[in-house]
Amino acid sequence: MSDTALTLGEKTFTNRLFTGTGKFAANSQIPQMLAASGSEMITVALRRIDLTSETENILNFIPNTVTLLPNTSGARTAEQAVRVARIAREAGCGNFIKIEVITDSKYLMPDNYETLKATEILAEEGFVVLPYVLPDLPLAKRLESAGAAAIMPLGAPIGTNRGLETKPLLAMLIENCSVPVIVDAGIGLPSQAAAAMEMGADAVLVNTAIATARDPEVMGQAFDLAVRAGRAAYLAESAETSLTARASSPLTGFLD
Amino acid sequence: MSFYEIVQQYQDFPFEDFFAGISAEEVHQVVAKDTLQPLDFLTLLSPEAANHLELIAEKANRLTVQYFGRTIQLFAPLYISNYCSNQCIYCGFNTSNSIKRRKLNLEEIDLEARAIAETGIQHLLMLTGEAKAVTPMEYLLEAVACLKKHFASVSIEIFPMDTDEYRQMQQAGVDGLTLFQETYNEELYKQVHLRGKKRDYRYRLDGPERGAKAGMRMVNIGALLGLGEKRSEFFFTGLHADYLDRRYIDTEISISLPRFNPADCEFQPDYPVDDRTFVQFLLALRLFQPRFGVTVSTRENARMRDNLIQLGATRFSAGVCTSVGGYSMEEDRDPPQFEITDDRSVVQVAEAISAHGYQTIYKDWDRGI
């Protein structure tokens, strides 16, 4: 089935599964997982990067064919997030940035207000900004206007593996956003990733479910398959829907 | 309601009767719950629950991996002064002990910091005794400024301060605060803290909360296991952490389980905590609050620490020396605050973590950000 590639900034992605570097039992699992999943973009917390160490520098485990998505994890204000983003760019991590501003260490809920402020500043500075937010349509529209390259709403709180608990809100974003919607956080199973893609999400980002699986390599592969299946189902369904719409017209045909 | 009032509410709580009434079924029911209330936590601390450790351990392992991944974060403590005006009957720095007192000057702190940083450690815990006249605010601020040059993150374990003082420390670059209550039993507290500012139970009890108010990113608390009746002491530790967690959502709460090691300690605790009970406490805490970090120091031996990797520990100290000046000035070592029983190097600890299928995290936050 033909599908258009997903474009973010100046990059295009044919694989719609984005991954993360946290929680692995060893950094050496990361390249294996990337190869098995086919993931073309991986997020990494700048606070974890140790540029001074050869063995501990997580960047050494990411092939340069994979796009780096540095994130601002640990930031508690827009100001801190902006600082992290600038440090990441200066450190050679590219101009993609996932904004994560979290002031709540209990549920790890994103602070939408601070995230919007950071997005405004960083988009202005030429970053490809991917804000991690609660799925809130008016906010998403503001993020779009501010120059966000995509919206990354959560399916459930980070690391909970609870799936698409915010489904109706995600649907609103998917239907109404003009930039890509990438479901991030909370996806615990390949079937949940498939469900997000079936709904029309442009991509998903999965970290905990892959990194903490007994076999992250195989789980990465499973998520790749699920994302492909969900995407195919979404594309297939949209074709069917348009057929149904045409078929329904005879009901009012007598009015012509 | 303050935490002091919460502790008082449990003043007449019949712990013994409660424990006596716990059945195996109740333990199983609690383990099956998604969200635990305080009395569920207490159920897991009961003698009956000790008969179901494997069941509890399986869930604790799963929750820890879910929230923290297969990772253990490392830090090292640095004692910059052992002057102390307190008389705590269990402590090596006790003012009545005629040990050589020493305070590092900035040059010496720098030397120590270099020696620690060379081992790869990036998170540092700075410690002193309680002697405000010897280690005043200016000295502490200068020490922090010096340490910040060598480490990604600096925390403190010093005497309790008021909110403004904590704020000054925080603004100078301190990310975390460790403050142990030692015992939540107010009466016993007076009996083991004979002299000095530390006698003020309430001031110490409210210390972690003042730190959170002052904007500390991390607050780590604990009871000195062995001093008071162990199950209630750990119950209050969990409640205290829960209290802080609910009120200060932007502060990461973690718990330590420091216990007396009778073999290495002159003070003989009334309520020694054996390995089995130690593990039970750690597991119960994990089920009660899956997000809380758990710090395990080198008071625990290598075998114990290695086994705790999969049981809910999230942070280890490593390559530790608890003497003032002990990292860089080998020839002239002062007596330690407490004897360490895991004397492996940072590399050896990291190797052990890796051998258990876990990743060693050296850097988890960068104050430079």
Interface residues (C-beta under 8 A of the other chain):
Chain A: G22 K23 F24 A25 A26 N27 L46 R47 R48 I49 D50 S53 E56 G74 A75 R76 Q80 R83 V84 I87 T103 D104 S105 K106 G159 T160 N161 T208 A211 T212
Chain B: V65 Q66 Y67 F68 G69 R70 T71 G120 Q122 D245 R246 I249 D250 T251 E252 I253 R291 S354 G357 Y358 Q359 I361 Y362 K363 D364 W365 D366 G368 I369
